Amino acid sequence: MPISADNTKGPEDGVMPFVALPDPTFQLTDCLPQIVWSAKPDGGRDYFNAQWYAFVGMPPGSTDGNAWQELVHPDDLERLRARWRHSLDSGELYEIEYRLRHHSGFYRWTLARGLPVRDFDGAITRWVGTCTDIEDRKRLEQDYQLLSGELKHRIDNIFTVVGSLLALSARGRPEVSGFAQDLSARLRALRSAQELLRVPDAQAAAGAPLSLHRLLHLIFAPYPAFQEERIRVSGDDVALAEVAATPLALLFHELTTNAVKYGALSADGRVLLECRVQGPQLGILWTETGGPPLPGPPTRTGFGTDLSTLSVRRQLGGELERFWKPEGLVLKAVIPLSRLT
């Protein structure tokens, strides 16, 4: 018996009426453990799979159009709407984390992603996407931040206690005052690096994520030569992981301290620090000029120089070379980007 799209005809006419069947692709999504949704080109949702309704505890069809947004946490709603509108207008990937009301009445963090479906002319015909429950991951992140903050607080207290003990031990003993001052300076450099690492998420929210240039500015800030623009940083900036900050802080603190004591900054000289991304590596060039002429490499290297070099090589997998030119020290370093970010 033929099938007709004319629903006015019935079996008595010898023709079966047309019945629209659900898209089998969408039926398949009910077998997935993930929430799946689709939307019209204007953004109105027109499909949610069974996992969505199980999550929100609402009857099928009750969250179509824009009604689903009533389940979004009020503090996240404007941000979500702005991101969704941007994707609709631009055709770009839709991705956002927001809190969605669970059938238990509590809000749970979800990660939503969506992509446009286009026809042969490139016009968007609909959007398809998913929602993933990330509440457990968010709780782990919060626990980590709490633990990390407590650990950094305790480390800060240790720096304070050690610094105080060092100052008290050196008091009245001029024969160790030079050693005590050098060690105190290194402790301050390490403490500065730790301060920069404190609460990374808050820094990022304030628009100041951890980066190489920011670390350098923190290290150089106490030196008058930096305010006088005799220490200049140029080139590429790269994001830094927490583990990379400490060895870099040791290296540049040692270089700057030695430049002030013996090198270009002990006179009216200058230091130029260039950072260049070279494929999978970061190249660093430290150049001193205008200081006292150097007769050649030193007969022995100090503890601080050895420590900073060892830290960069072992912790960052980098390589260092020093060139003792008459016009000043030149240091070249190459560090894998994968060990920095």
Summary of the structure (lengths in Angstrom):
residues: 341
radius of gyration: 31.1
end to end distance: 67.2
largest distance: 114.4
contacts: 950
relative contact order: 0.07
helix: 46%
strand: 25%
